[in-house]
C-alpha cells in the first residue's frame, strides 16, 4: 500500500482511513436520514459533508481503480489496433472520412464489445479487492461486514453475501 504512504503520510494530501472526519461524522450522525452520505448531503444541502466524504473516498477509489486500469488500457489498445486494420476501416479511409472520426466512431465503437465483456468478468475481481481496500482504509462497507462475519463465524451472513455476489456477477 505504497499509495497510502505517499499520499497520506508523506504528502498529507488525503486521510488514511475512515469515511468522514471525526467532527463531521458527529454532525452527520445527528442529521442522517437515509445513512447514504451522498443522498443525505444533497437532500439537506450540506455540501461540506459531501466534500469531506469525497476527500476521504478518493484514495480507496484510486487504489481499486489502479488495480484494474492496466488490464483495460492494454485490452483497449489491442482491440482498437486490431479494429483499425479491418476492411470497413479501409473503406472509410477511402471515402475520405477524417481519421479522428474513423478512430472514435468506427474503431473504438467496434472495439468496445470485448472491453465491456471484460468489465463484466472483472467485476468479481473488483469485489474481492474491495475486501482488502475496506480493511486497509477502515472504510465501513459490505465487504468489511463480510470480513467481520467470517472472523465471528456468522455463516448465515457469509452465505447470504456470497449469494448476492454470485447474483451480481451473473
DSSP file (Angstrom, degrees, kcal/mol; ACC not computed):
  #  RESIDUE AA STRUCTURE BP1 BP2  ACC     N-H-->O    O-->H-N    N-H-->O    O-->H-N    TCO  KAPPA ALPHA  PHI   PSI    X-CA   Y-CA   Z-CA
    1    1 A X    >>        0   0    0      0, 0.0     4,-1.3     0, 0.0     3,-0.5   0.000 360.0 360.0 360.0  58.3    0.0    0.0    0.0
    2    2 A X  H 3>  +     0   0    0      1,-0.2     4,-2.7     2,-0.2     5,-0.2   0.755 360.0  67.2 -68.1 -23.1    2.6    2.5   -1.1
    3    3 A X  H 3> S+     0   0    0      2,-0.2     4,-2.7     1,-0.2     5,-0.5   0.891  99.2  50.8 -63.7 -38.4   -0.2    4.9   -2.2
    4    4 A X  H <>>S+     0   0    0     -3,-0.5     4,-1.9     1,-0.2     5,-1.4   0.921 112.1  46.9 -64.1 -43.5   -1.2    5.3    1.4
    5    5 A X  I  <>S+     0   0    0     -4,-1.3     5,-3.0     3,-0.2     4,-0.4   0.929 117.5  42.0 -64.3 -44.9    2.3    6.1    2.4
    6    6 A X  I  <>S+     0   0    0     -4,-2.7     5,-2.4     3,-0.2     6,-0.3   0.975 125.5  29.8 -68.3 -55.2    2.9    8.6   -0.4
    7    7 A X  I  <5S+     0   0    0     -4,-2.7     6,-2.6    -5,-0.2     7,-1.6   0.774 132.2  29.2 -81.9 -26.5   -0.4   10.5   -0.4
    8    8 A X  I  <5S+     0   0    0     -4,-1.9    -3,-0.2    -5,-0.5    -2,-0.1   0.861 129.1  27.4-101.4 -44.1   -1.4   10.2    3.3
    9    9 A X  I   <S+     0   0    0     -5,-1.4    -3,-0.2    -4,-0.4    -4,-0.1   0.937 129.6  30.5 -88.0 -51.7    1.8   10.0    5.3
   10   10 A X  I   <S+     0   0    0     -5,-3.0    -3,-0.2    -6,-0.2    -4,-0.2   0.974 135.0  23.7 -74.4 -54.9    4.4   11.8    3.2
   11   11 A X  S   <S-     0   0    0     -5,-2.4    -4,-0.2    -6,-0.3    -3,-0.1   0.709  87.0-145.8 -87.0 -20.8    2.4   14.4    1.3
   12   12 A X        +     0   0    0     -6,-0.3    -4,-0.2     2,-0.1    -5,-0.1   0.882  57.4 128.1  55.1  43.7   -0.5   14.6    3.8
   13   13 A X        +     0   0    0     -6,-2.6     2,-0.3     1,-0.2    -5,-0.2   0.867  67.0  29.2 -90.4 -45.3   -3.0   15.2    1.0
   14   14 A X  S    S-     0   0    0     -7,-1.6    -1,-0.2   -10,-0.1    -2,-0.1  -0.837  86.6-104.7-119.1 153.0   -5.6   12.6    1.8
   15   15 A X        -     0   0    0     -2,-0.3    44,-0.1    40,-0.2    -6,-0.1  -0.381  21.7-134.3 -73.4 155.8   -6.6   10.9    5.0
   16   16 A X  S    S-     0   0    0     -8,-0.1     2,-0.3     1,-0.1    -1,-0.1   0.763  74.6  -4.9 -83.2 -25.8   -5.5    7.4    5.8
   17   17 A X  S    S+     0   0    0    121,-0.1   121,-0.2     3,-0.0   122,-0.1  -0.913  86.5  58.3-156.4 179.7   -8.8    6.0    7.0
   18   18 A X        -     0   0    0    119,-1.5   121,-0.1   120,-0.3     3,-0.1   0.256  67.3-106.2  71.8 164.1  -12.5    6.5    7.9
   19   19 A X  S    S+     0   0    0      1,-0.2     2,-0.3   119,-0.2    37,-0.3   0.669  97.3  16.9 -97.4 -20.0  -15.3    7.8    5.6
   20   20 A X  S    S-     0   0    0     36,-0.1    -1,-0.2    35,-0.1     2,-0.1  -0.967  89.1 -92.4-143.9 158.3  -15.6   11.2    7.2
   21   21 A X     >  -     0   0    0     -2,-0.3     4,-2.7     1,-0.1     5,-0.2  -0.416  47.2-109.0 -65.4 150.9  -13.6   13.4    9.5
   22   22 A X  H  > S+     0   0    0      1,-0.2     4,-1.8     2,-0.2     5,-0.1   0.880 116.3  45.4 -55.7 -44.8  -14.5   12.9   13.2
   23   23 A X  H  > S+     0   0    0      1,-0.2     4,-1.9     2,-0.2    -1,-0.2   0.893 115.6  46.5 -67.7 -37.6  -16.2   16.2   13.8
   24   24 A X  H  > S+     0   0    0      2,-0.2     4,-2.9     1,-0.2    -1,-0.2   0.837 107.9  57.7 -72.3 -31.9  -18.2   15.9   10.5
   25   25 A X  H  X S+     0   0    0     -4,-2.7     4,-2.3     2,-0.2    -2,-0.2   0.902 107.1  48.0 -62.5 -40.8  -19.1   12.3   11.4
   26   26 A X  H  X S+     0   0    0     -4,-1.8     4,-1.2    -5,-0.2    -2,-0.2   0.929 113.4  47.4 -64.5 -45.1  -20.7   13.5   14.6
   27   27 A X  H  X S+     0   0    0     -4,-1.9     4,-1.1     1,-0.2     3,-0.4   0.913 113.4  48.5 -61.7 -42.9  -22.5   16.2   12.7
   28   28 A X  H  X S+     0   0    0     -4,-2.9     4,-1.3     1,-0.2     3,-0.3   0.875 104.5  58.5 -67.4 -37.5  -23.7   13.7   10.1
   29   29 A X  H  < S+     0   0    0     -4,-2.3    -1,-0.2     1,-0.2    -2,-0.2   0.804 106.3  50.4 -64.5 -27.3  -24.8   11.2   12.6
   30   30 A X  H  < S+     0   0    0     -4,-1.2    -1,-0.2    -3,-0.4    -2,-0.2   0.809 120.0  33.0 -78.2 -29.8  -27.3   13.7   14.1
   31   31 A X  H  < S+     0   0    0     -4,-1.1    -2,-0.2    -3,-0.3    -1,-0.2   0.395  84.3 131.6-109.0   2.7  -28.8   14.7   10.7
   32   32 A X     <  +     0   0    0     -4,-1.3     5,-0.1     1,-0.2    -3,-0.0  -0.297  20.9 167.8 -63.5 136.1  -28.7   11.4    8.8
   33   33 A X  S    S+     0   0    0      3,-0.2    -1,-0.2    -2,-0.0     6,-0.0   0.748  80.3  13.0-109.8 -52.5  -31.9   10.4    7.1
   34   34 A X  S    S-     0   0    0      2,-0.2     3,-0.1     3,-0.0    -2,-0.1   0.526  91.4-123.1-106.8  -8.9  -31.0    7.5    4.8
   35   35 A X  S    S+     0   0    0      1,-0.2     2,-0.6    -7,-0.1     3,-0.1   0.596  79.3 116.3  67.5  13.9  -27.5    6.7    6.0
   36   36 A X     >  -     0   0    0      1,-0.2     4,-3.0     2,-0.0     5,-0.3  -0.960  57.5-154.8-107.6 114.2  -26.2    7.3    2.5
   37   37 A X  H  > S+     0   0    0     -2,-0.6     4,-2.5     1,-0.2     5,-0.2   0.885  90.6  50.9 -60.4 -42.1  -23.8   10.2    2.7
   38   38 A X  H  > S+     0   0    0      2,-0.2     4,-1.5     1,-0.2    -1,-0.2   0.946 115.5  41.2 -60.5 -49.4  -24.3   11.3   -0.9
   39   39 A X  H  > S+     0   0    0      1,-0.2     4,-2.6     2,-0.2     5,-0.2   0.934 116.6  48.3 -66.2 -47.0  -28.1   11.3   -0.7
   40   40 A X  H  X S+     0   0    0     -4,-3.0     4,-2.6     1,-0.2     6,-0.2   0.906 110.3  50.6 -62.4 -42.8  -28.3   12.9    2.7
   41   41 A X  H  <>S+     0   0    0     -4,-2.5     5,-2.1    -5,-0.3     4,-0.3   0.850 113.8  45.0 -67.6 -32.5  -25.8   15.7    1.9
   42   42 A X  H ><5S+     0   0    0     -4,-1.5     3,-0.7    -5,-0.2    -2,-0.2   0.915 114.3  48.0 -75.0 -43.3  -27.7   16.6   -1.3
   43   43 A X  H 3<5S+     0   0    0     -4,-2.6    -2,-0.2     1,-0.2    -3,-0.2   0.918 119.4  38.9 -61.9 -43.0  -31.1   16.4    0.4
   44   44 A X  T 3<5S-     0   0    0     -4,-2.6    -1,-0.2    -5,-0.2    -2,-0.2   0.408 107.2-123.4 -90.4   2.7  -30.0   18.5    3.3
   45   45 A X  T < 5 +     0   0    0     -3,-0.7     2,-0.8    -4,-0.3    -3,-0.2   0.881  62.0 144.8  55.2  41.5  -27.8   20.9    1.3
   46   46 A X    >>< +     0   0    0     -5,-2.1     4,-1.3    -6,-0.2     3,-0.6  -0.740  13.3 164.3-107.4  79.6  -24.8   20.1    3.4
   47   47 A X  H 3>  +     0   0    0     -2,-0.8     4,-2.3     1,-0.2    -1,-0.2   0.645  68.0  68.2 -77.8 -13.7  -22.1   20.2    0.8
   48   48 A X  H 3> S+     0   0    0      2,-0.2     4,-2.0     1,-0.2    -1,-0.2   0.870 102.0  48.3 -67.9 -35.3  -19.3   20.4    3.4
   49   49 A X  H <> S+     0   0    0     -3,-0.6     4,-2.4     2,-0.2    -2,-0.2   0.913 111.8  49.2 -67.7 -42.7  -20.3   16.8    4.3
   50   50 A X  H  X S+     0   0    0     -4,-1.3     4,-2.5     2,-0.2    -2,-0.2   0.912 111.2  49.1 -62.7 -43.1  -20.2   15.8    0.6
   51   51 A X  H  X S+     0   0    0     -4,-2.3     4,-2.0     2,-0.2    -1,-0.2   0.906 112.5  47.7 -64.3 -41.7  -16.8   17.5    0.1
   52   52 A X  H  X S+     0   0    0     -4,-2.0     4,-2.0     2,-0.2    -1,-0.2   0.896 111.8  50.5 -66.1 -39.2  -15.3   15.7    3.1
   53   53 A X  H  X S+     0   0    0     -4,-2.4     4,-1.9     2,-0.2    -2,-0.2   0.919 111.1  47.9 -64.5 -43.8  -16.8   12.4    2.0
   54   54 A X  H  X S+     0   0    0     -4,-2.5     4,-1.3     1,-0.2    -1,-0.2   0.863 109.5  54.3 -64.9 -35.0  -15.3   12.8   -1.5
   55   55 A X  H  < S+     0   0    0     -4,-2.0     4,-0.5     1,-0.2   -40,-0.2   0.896 113.1  41.9 -64.0 -40.6  -12.0   13.8    0.0
   56   56 A X  H  X S+     0   0    0     -4,-2.0     4,-0.6   -37,-0.3    -2,-0.2   0.762 113.2  55.0 -75.6 -25.7  -12.0   10.6    2.1
   57   57 A X  H  X S+     0   0    0     -4,-1.9     4,-2.1    -5,-0.2     5,-0.2   0.714  89.0  77.8 -80.4 -21.8  -13.3    8.5   -0.8
   58   58 A X  H  X S+     0   0    0     -4,-1.3     4,-2.6     1,-0.2     5,-0.2   0.921  92.5  46.1 -60.0 -50.8  -10.5    9.5   -3.3
   59   59 A X  H  > S+     0   0    0     -4,-0.5     4,-2.3     1,-0.2    -1,-0.2   0.917 113.9  46.0 -66.4 -45.7   -7.7    7.2   -2.1
   60   60 A X  H  X S+     0   0    0     -4,-0.6     4,-2.2     1,-0.2    -1,-0.2   0.904 115.3  48.7 -61.8 -37.5   -9.7    4.0   -1.7
   61   61 A X  H  X S+     0   0    0     -4,-2.1     4,-2.5     2,-0.2    -2,-0.2   0.898 110.3  51.4 -66.4 -39.6  -11.3    4.6   -5.1
   62   62 A X  H  X S+     0   0    0     -4,-2.6     4,-2.7    -5,-0.2     5,-0.2   0.910 109.5  49.9 -62.2 -43.1   -7.9    5.3   -6.6
   63   63 A X  H  X S+     0   0    0     -4,-2.3     4,-1.1     1,-0.2    -2,-0.2   0.924 114.1  44.4 -64.1 -44.5   -6.5    2.0   -5.2
   64   64 A X  H  X S+     0   0    0     -4,-2.2     4,-0.8     1,-0.2    -1,-0.2   0.881 116.2  47.7 -67.5 -36.7   -9.4    0.0   -6.6
   65   65 A X  H  X S+     0   0    0     -4,-2.5     4,-1.4     1,-0.2     3,-0.5   0.881 108.1  52.5 -72.2 -38.4   -9.2    1.7   -9.9
   66   66 A X  H  X S+     0   0    0     -4,-2.7     4,-0.7     1,-0.2    -1,-0.2   0.774 100.1  66.2 -69.2 -24.6   -5.5    1.4  -10.4
   67   67 A X  H  < S+     0   0    0     -4,-1.1    -1,-0.2    -5,-0.2     4,-0.2   0.889 115.6  24.9 -62.5 -40.8   -5.8   -2.3   -9.8
   68   68 A X  H  X S+     0   0    0     -4,-0.8     4,-1.7    -3,-0.5     3,-0.3   0.542  99.9  87.4-103.0  -8.7   -7.8   -2.9  -13.0
   69   69 A X  H  X S+     0   0    0     -4,-1.4     4,-2.5     1,-0.2     5,-0.2   0.870  84.6  56.0 -64.8 -37.1   -6.7    0.0  -15.1
   70   70 A X  H  X S+     0   0    0     -4,-0.7     4,-2.1     1,-0.2    -1,-0.2   0.890 106.6  50.7 -61.4 -39.7   -3.7   -1.7  -16.6
   71   71 A X  H  > S+     0   0    0     -3,-0.3     4,-2.3    -4,-0.2    -1,-0.2   0.931 113.9  43.8 -63.0 -45.4   -5.8   -4.6  -17.9
   72   72 A X  H  X S+     0   0    0     -4,-1.7     4,-2.5     2,-0.2    -2,-0.2   0.850 112.0  51.8 -74.0 -33.6   -8.3   -2.3  -19.6
   73   73 A X  H  X S+     0   0    0     -4,-2.5     4,-2.3     2,-0.2    -1,-0.2   0.934 113.7  44.5 -65.4 -44.7   -5.7    0.0  -21.1
   74   74 A X  H  X S+     0   0    0     -4,-2.1     4,-2.3    -5,-0.2    -2,-0.2   0.912 115.3  47.4 -66.7 -42.1   -3.9   -2.9  -22.6
   75   75 A X  H  X S+     0   0    0     -4,-2.3     4,-2.5    -5,-0.2     5,-0.2   0.906 112.1  50.0 -66.4 -41.3   -7.1   -4.5  -23.9
   76   76 A X  H  X S+     0   0    0     -4,-2.5     4,-2.7     2,-0.2     5,-0.3   0.927 111.5  48.6 -62.9 -45.0   -8.4   -1.3  -25.3
   77   77 A X  H  X S+     0   0    0     -4,-2.3     4,-2.3    -5,-0.2     5,-0.2   0.928 113.4  47.0 -60.7 -45.5   -5.2   -0.6  -27.2
   78   78 A X  H  X S+     0   0    0     -4,-2.3     4,-2.1     1,-0.2    -2,-0.2   0.908 114.6  46.2 -65.2 -41.6   -5.1   -4.2  -28.6
   79   79 A X  H  X S+     0   0    0     -4,-2.5     4,-2.5     2,-0.2    -2,-0.2   0.908 114.0  46.7 -70.4 -41.4   -8.7   -4.1  -29.7
   80   80 A X  H  X S+     0   0    0     -4,-2.7     4,-2.2    -5,-0.2    -2,-0.2   0.915 112.8  50.5 -66.7 -41.3   -8.5   -0.7  -31.3
   81   81 A X  H  < S+     0   0    0     -4,-2.3     4,-0.4    -5,-0.3    -2,-0.2   0.917 113.1  46.1 -60.8 -43.2   -5.3   -1.6  -33.1
   82   82 A X  H >< S+     0   0    0     -4,-2.1     3,-1.0    -5,-0.2    -2,-0.2   0.898 112.3  50.6 -66.6 -40.0   -6.9   -4.8  -34.4
   83   83 A X  H >< S+     0   0    0     -4,-2.5     3,-1.8     1,-0.2     6,-0.3   0.846  99.7  64.4 -67.5 -34.3  -10.1   -3.0  -35.5
   84   84 A X  T 3< S+     0   0    0     -4,-2.2    -1,-0.2     1,-0.3    -2,-0.2   0.611  98.9  55.3 -68.8 -10.2   -8.2   -0.3  -37.4
   85   85 A X  T <  S+     0   0    0     -3,-1.0    -1,-0.3    -4,-0.4    -2,-0.2   0.277  84.7 112.3-102.7  10.3   -6.9   -2.9  -39.8
   86   86 A X  S <> S-     0   0    0     -3,-1.8     4,-1.5     1,-0.1     3,-0.4  -0.359  79.3-111.9 -79.7 164.1  -10.3   -4.3  -40.8
   87   87 A X  H  > S+     0   0    0      1,-0.2     4,-2.3     2,-0.2     5,-0.2   0.849 113.6  57.3 -66.6 -36.5  -11.8   -3.8  -44.2
   88   88 A X  H  > S+     0   0    0      1,-0.2     4,-1.8     2,-0.2    -1,-0.2   0.798 105.8  51.8 -69.6 -25.2  -14.6   -1.4  -43.2
   89   89 A X  H  > S+     0   0    0     -3,-0.4     4,-2.3    -6,-0.3    -1,-0.2   0.893 109.3  49.7 -72.6 -40.7  -11.9    1.0  -41.8
   90   90 A X  H  X S+     0   0    0     -4,-1.5     4,-2.0     1,-0.2    -2,-0.2   0.898 111.1  49.8 -61.9 -40.0  -10.0    0.9  -45.1
   91   91 A X  H  X S+     0   0    0     -4,-2.3     4,-1.5     2,-0.2    -1,-0.2   0.890 109.5  51.1 -66.3 -38.8  -13.3    1.6  -46.9
   92   92 A X  H  <>S+     0   0    0     -4,-1.8     5,-1.9     1,-0.2     4,-0.3   0.890 110.3  49.2 -65.4 -38.8  -14.0    4.6  -44.5
   93   93 A X  H ><5S+     0   0    0     -4,-2.3     3,-1.2     1,-0.2    -1,-0.2   0.881 108.1  54.2 -65.8 -37.6  -10.5    5.9  -45.2
   94   94 A X  H 3<5S+     0   0    0     -4,-2.0    -1,-0.2     1,-0.3    -2,-0.2   0.816 103.0  57.1 -67.4 -29.5  -11.0    5.5  -49.0
   95   95 A X  T 3<5S-     0   0    0     -4,-1.5    -1,-0.3    -5,-0.1    -2,-0.2   0.543 118.8-112.5 -78.0  -6.4  -14.2    7.6  -48.7
   96   96 A X  T < 5 +     0   0    0     -3,-1.2     2,-0.2    -4,-0.3    -3,-0.2   0.697  56.8 162.5  86.2  19.4  -12.2   10.4  -47.2
   97   97 A X      < -     0   0    0     -5,-1.9    -1,-0.2     1,-0.1     5,-0.1  -0.534  49.7 -97.6 -71.2 136.7  -13.7   10.4  -43.7
   98   98 A X     >  -     0   0    0     -2,-0.2     4,-2.1     1,-0.1     3,-0.3  -0.210  27.2-122.7 -58.2 146.1  -11.4   12.2  -41.2
   99   99 A X  H  > S+     0   0    0      1,-0.2     4,-2.5     2,-0.2     5,-0.2   0.841 109.5  55.8 -61.4 -36.2   -9.0   10.0  -39.3
  100  100 A X  H  > S+     0   0    0      1,-0.2     4,-2.4     2,-0.2     5,-0.3   0.907 109.0  46.8 -64.4 -41.0  -10.3   11.2  -35.9
  101  101 A X  H  >>S+     0   0    0     -3,-0.3     4,-2.5     2,-0.2     5,-0.9   0.886 111.4  51.8 -68.5 -37.9  -13.9   10.3  -36.8
  102  102 A X  I  X>S+     0   0    0     -4,-2.1     5,-3.0     3,-0.2     4,-0.9   0.926 111.6  48.0 -61.4 -44.2  -12.7    6.9  -38.1
  103  103 A X  I  <>S+     0   0    0     -4,-2.5     5,-2.8     3,-0.2    -2,-0.2   0.946 123.1  29.5 -63.4 -50.0  -10.9    6.3  -34.8
  104  104 A X  I  <>S+     0   0    0     -4,-2.4     5,-0.7     3,-0.2    -2,-0.2   0.922 127.5  36.5 -81.6 -45.0  -13.7    7.2  -32.5
  105  105 A X  I  <5S+     0   0    0     -4,-2.5    -3,-0.2    -5,-0.3    -2,-0.1   0.913 134.4  16.5 -78.9 -41.8  -16.9    6.4  -34.4
  106  106 A X  I  X<S+     0   0    0     -4,-0.9     4,-1.4    -5,-0.9    -3,-0.2   0.877 129.5  40.4 -98.9 -46.7  -15.8    3.2  -36.2
  107  107 A X  I  ><S+     0   0    0     -5,-3.0     4,-1.4    -6,-0.2    -3,-0.2   0.969 120.7  37.0 -72.1 -53.8  -12.7    1.9  -34.5
  108  108 A X  I  ><S+     0   0    0     -5,-2.8     4,-1.1    -6,-0.2    -1,-0.2   0.888 114.4  55.8 -69.6 -38.4  -13.5    2.5  -30.8
  109  109 A X  H  4<S+     0   0    0     -5,-0.7     3,-0.4     1,-0.2     4,-0.3   0.913 112.6  41.9 -61.1 -42.5  -17.2    1.6  -31.1
  110  110 A X  H >< S+     0   0    0     -4,-1.4     3,-0.5     1,-0.2     4,-0.3   0.743 111.9  55.7 -76.8 -22.8  -16.4   -1.8  -32.6
  111  111 A X  H 3X S+     0   0    0     -4,-1.4     4,-0.8     1,-0.2     3,-0.3   0.651  90.6  76.0 -81.2 -14.6  -13.5   -2.4  -30.2
  112  112 A X  H 3X S+     0   0    0     -4,-1.1     4,-2.8    -3,-0.4     5,-0.3   0.697  74.4  79.1 -71.6 -18.8  -15.8   -1.9  -27.1
  113  113 A X  H <> S+     0   0    0     -3,-0.5     4,-1.7    -4,-0.3    -1,-0.2   0.949 100.5  35.6 -59.4 -54.0  -17.5   -5.3  -27.4
  114  114 A X  H  > S+     0   0    0     -3,-0.3     4,-2.2    -4,-0.3    -1,-0.2   0.807 115.8  57.7 -70.1 -24.9  -14.7   -7.3  -25.8
  115  115 A X  H  X S+     0   0    0     -4,-0.8     4,-2.0     2,-0.2    -2,-0.2   0.925 107.3  45.8 -69.3 -43.4  -13.9   -4.5  -23.4
  116  116 A X  H  X S+     0   0    0     -4,-2.8     4,-1.8     2,-0.2    -1,-0.2   0.875 111.7  53.4 -66.0 -36.7  -17.4   -4.4  -22.0
  117  117 A X  H  X S+     0   0    0     -4,-1.7     4,-1.7    -5,-0.3    -2,-0.2   0.914 109.0  48.8 -61.9 -42.8  -17.3   -8.2  -21.7
  118  118 A X  H  X S+     0   0    0     -4,-2.2     4,-2.4     1,-0.2    -2,-0.2   0.854 105.5  58.5 -66.6 -34.5  -14.1   -8.0  -19.8
  119  119 A X  H  X S+     0   0    0     -4,-2.0     4,-0.6     1,-0.2    -1,-0.2   0.915 106.1  48.9 -60.9 -42.0  -15.6   -5.3  -17.5
  120  120 A X  H >< S+     0   0    0     -4,-1.8     3,-0.5     1,-0.2     4,-0.4   0.890 112.9  47.1 -63.8 -39.2  -18.3   -7.8  -16.5
  121  121 A X  H >< S+     0   0    0     -4,-1.7     3,-0.6     1,-0.2     4,-0.4   0.842 110.3  52.2 -72.2 -32.3  -15.8  -10.5  -15.8
  122  122 A X  H 3X S+     0   0    0     -4,-2.4     4,-2.0     1,-0.2    -1,-0.2   0.534  85.5  86.8 -81.8  -5.7  -13.5   -8.2  -13.8
  123  123 A X  H <X S+     0   0    0     -4,-0.6     4,-2.0    -3,-0.5    -1,-0.2   0.885  87.4  52.6 -60.1 -38.7  -16.4   -7.1  -11.6
  124  124 A X  H <> S+     0   0    0     -3,-0.6     4,-2.2    -4,-0.4    -1,-0.2   0.884 107.5  51.3 -64.7 -38.4  -15.8  -10.2   -9.3
  125  125 A X  H  > S+     0   0    0     -4,-0.4     4,-2.1     1,-0.2    -1,-0.2   0.871 108.0  52.8 -65.9 -35.7  -12.1   -9.1   -9.0
  126  126 A X  H  X S+     0   0    0     -4,-2.0     4,-1.3     2,-0.2    -2,-0.2   0.895 109.1  49.3 -65.4 -40.6  -13.2   -5.6   -8.0
  127  127 A X  H  X S+     0   0    0     -4,-2.0     4,-0.8     1,-0.2    -2,-0.2   0.907 112.2  47.2 -65.6 -41.3  -15.5   -7.1   -5.3
  128  128 A X  H  X S+     0   0    0     -4,-2.2     4,-0.8     1,-0.2     3,-0.5   0.856 111.3  51.6 -70.2 -32.7  -12.7   -9.3   -3.9
  129  129 A X  H  X S+     0   0    0     -4,-2.1     4,-2.1     1,-0.2    -1,-0.2   0.759  99.6  65.3 -71.6 -23.9  -10.3   -6.3   -4.0
  130  130 A X  H  X S+     0   0    0     -4,-1.3     4,-2.9     1,-0.2     5,-0.3   0.794  92.4  62.2 -69.2 -27.7  -12.8   -4.2   -2.1
  131  131 A X  H  X S+     0   0    0     -4,-0.8     4,-1.7    -3,-0.5    -1,-0.2   0.956 109.7  39.6 -61.1 -49.7  -12.4   -6.5    1.0
  132  132 A X  H  X S+     0   0    0     -4,-0.8     4,-2.7     2,-0.2     5,-0.2   0.900 116.3  51.0 -66.7 -41.6   -8.7   -5.6    1.3
  133  133 A X  H  X S+     0   0    0     -4,-2.1     4,-2.5     1,-0.2     6,-0.2   0.921 110.9  47.5 -64.7 -44.0   -9.3   -2.0    0.4
  134  134 A X  H  <>S+     0   0    0     -4,-2.9     5,-2.0     1,-0.2     4,-0.5   0.852 113.6  49.3 -66.0 -33.4  -12.0   -1.5    3.0
  135  135 A X  H ><5S+     0   0    0     -4,-1.7     3,-0.6    -5,-0.3    -2,-0.2   0.929 113.4  44.8 -70.5 -45.1   -9.9   -3.3    5.6
  136  136 A X  H 3<5S+     0   0    0     -4,-2.7    -2,-0.2     1,-0.2    -3,-0.2   0.907 120.2  39.6 -65.9 -42.8   -6.8   -1.2    5.0
  137  137 A X  T 3<5S-     0   0    0     -4,-2.5  -119,-1.5    -5,-0.2    -1,-0.2   0.407 104.3-125.7 -90.5   3.3   -8.7    2.1    4.8
  138  138 A X  T < 5 +     0   0    0     -3,-0.6     2,-0.6    -4,-0.5  -120,-0.3   0.910  52.7 162.6  53.6  45.3  -11.0    1.3    7.7
  139  139 A X      < -     0   0    0     -5,-2.0     2,-0.4    -6,-0.2    -1,-0.2  -0.854  39.7-127.1-100.8 120.4  -13.9    2.1    5.4
  140  140 A X        +     0   0    0     -2,-0.6     2,-0.3    -3,-0.1     3,-0.0  -0.531  54.5 125.6 -71.5 124.8  -17.3    0.7    6.5
  141  141 A X  S  > S-     0   0    0     -2,-0.4     4,-1.8     1,-0.1     5,-0.1  -0.921  73.2 -78.9-161.7-175.9  -18.9   -1.3    3.7
  142  142 A X  H  > S+     0   0    0     -2,-0.3     4,-2.2     1,-0.2     5,-0.2   0.892 124.8  52.1 -65.5 -40.3  -20.4   -4.6    2.7
  143  143 A X  H  > S+     0   0    0      1,-0.2     4,-2.4     2,-0.2    -1,-0.2   0.857 107.6  51.9 -67.9 -33.7  -17.0   -6.3    2.3
  144  144 A X  H  > S+     0   0    0      2,-0.2     4,-2.6    -5,-0.2    -1,-0.2   0.890 108.8  51.8 -65.9 -38.3  -15.9   -5.2    5.8
  145  145 A X  H  X S+     0   0    0     -4,-1.8     4,-2.2     2,-0.2    -2,-0.2   0.906 110.1  48.3 -63.3 -41.5  -19.1   -6.7    7.1
  146  146 A X  H  X S+     0   0    0     -4,-2.2     4,-2.0     2,-0.2    -2,-0.2   0.919 111.3  50.7 -64.1 -43.5  -18.4  -10.0    5.3
  147  147 A X  H  X S+     0   0    0     -4,-2.4     4,-2.0     1,-0.2    -2,-0.2   0.926 112.4  46.0 -60.5 -45.9  -14.8   -9.9    6.7
  148  148 A X  H  X S+     0   0    0     -4,-2.6     4,-1.9     1,-0.2    -1,-0.2   0.860 111.0  52.7 -66.9 -34.7  -16.1   -9.4   10.2
  149  149 A X  H  <>S+     0   0    0     -4,-2.2     5,-2.9     2,-0.2     4,-0.4   0.819 107.0  52.8 -71.8 -28.8  -18.7  -12.1    9.9
  150  150 A X  H ><5S+     0   0    0     -4,-2.0     3,-0.8     3,-0.2    -2,-0.2   0.924 111.0  46.7 -67.3 -44.0  -16.0  -14.5    8.7
  151  151 A X  H 3<5S+     0   0    0     -4,-2.0    -2,-0.2     1,-0.2    -1,-0.2   0.849 115.3  46.0 -65.4 -33.5  -14.0  -13.8   11.8
  152  152 A X  T 3<5S-     0   0    0     -4,-1.9    -1,-0.2    -5,-0.1    -2,-0.2   0.454 111.1-123.1 -87.7  -0.9  -17.1  -14.1   14.0
  153  153 A X  T < 5 +     0   0    0     -3,-0.8     2,-1.3    -4,-0.4    -3,-0.2   0.871  52.8 159.3  59.3  41.2  -18.1  -17.3   12.3
  154  154 A X     >< +     0   0    0     -5,-2.9     4,-1.8     1,-0.2     3,-0.3  -0.718  11.7 176.2 -91.8  85.0  -21.5  -15.9   11.3
  155  155 A X  H  > S+     0   0    0     -2,-1.3     4,-2.7     1,-0.2     5,-0.2   0.788  70.0  60.3 -68.9 -29.7  -22.1  -18.4    8.5
  156  156 A X  H  > S+     0   0    0      2,-0.2     4,-2.4     1,-0.2    -1,-0.2   0.931 108.1  44.6 -64.0 -43.6  -25.6  -17.2    7.6
  157  157 A X  H  > S+     0   0    0     -3,-0.3     4,-2.3     2,-0.2    -2,-0.2   0.891 113.5  50.8 -67.1 -38.9  -24.3  -13.7    6.8
  158  158 A X  H  X S+     0   0    0     -4,-1.8     4,-2.1     2,-0.2    -2,-0.2   0.932 112.3  46.2 -64.3 -45.6  -21.4  -15.1    4.8
  159  159 A X  H  X S+     0   0    0     -4,-2.7     4,-2.1     1,-0.2    -2,-0.2   0.905 112.0  51.3 -64.6 -41.1  -23.6  -17.4    2.8
  160  160 A X  H  X S+     0   0    0     -4,-2.4     4,-2.0    -5,-0.2    -1,-0.2   0.911 111.1  47.7 -62.9 -41.6  -26.1  -14.6    2.1
  161  161 A X  H  X S+     0   0    0     -4,-2.3     4,-2.7     1,-0.2    -1,-0.2   0.874 109.4  53.1 -68.2 -35.5  -23.4  -12.2    0.9
  162  162 A X  H  X S+     0   0    0     -4,-2.1     4,-2.6     2,-0.2    -1,-0.2   0.884 108.5  50.7 -66.0 -36.7  -21.9  -14.9   -1.3
  163  163 A X  H  X S+     0   0    0     -4,-2.1     4,-2.3     2,-0.2    -2,-0.2   0.916 111.0  48.2 -65.4 -42.2  -25.3  -15.4   -2.9
  164  164 A X  H  X S+     0   0    0     -4,-2.0     4,-2.4     2,-0.2    -2,-0.2   0.921 112.3  49.0 -63.6 -43.4  -25.6  -11.7   -3.5
  165  165 A X  H  X S+     0   0    0     -4,-2.7     4,-2.6     2,-0.2     5,-0.2   0.920 111.0  50.1 -60.7 -43.9  -22.1  -11.5   -5.0
  166  166 A X  H  X S+     0   0    0     -4,-2.6     4,-2.4     1,-0.2    -1,-0.2   0.889 110.8  49.7 -62.9 -38.9  -22.9  -14.5   -7.3
  167  167 A X  H  < S+     0   0    0     -4,-2.3    -1,-0.2     2,-0.2    -2,-0.2   0.913 111.9  47.9 -65.2 -42.7  -26.1  -12.8   -8.4
  168  168 A X  H  < S+     0   0    0     -4,-2.4    -2,-0.2     1,-0.2    -1,-0.2   0.892 114.0  46.5 -66.0 -39.6  -24.3   -9.5   -9.2
  169  169 A X  H  <        0   0    0     -4,-2.6    -2,-0.2     1,-0.3    -1,-0.2   0.906 360.0 360.0 -69.7 -41.1  -21.5  -11.4  -11.1
  170  170 A X     <        0   0    0     -4,-2.4    -1,-0.3    -5,-0.2    -2,-0.2   0.511 360.0 360.0 -67.0 360.0  -24.0  -13.5  -13.1
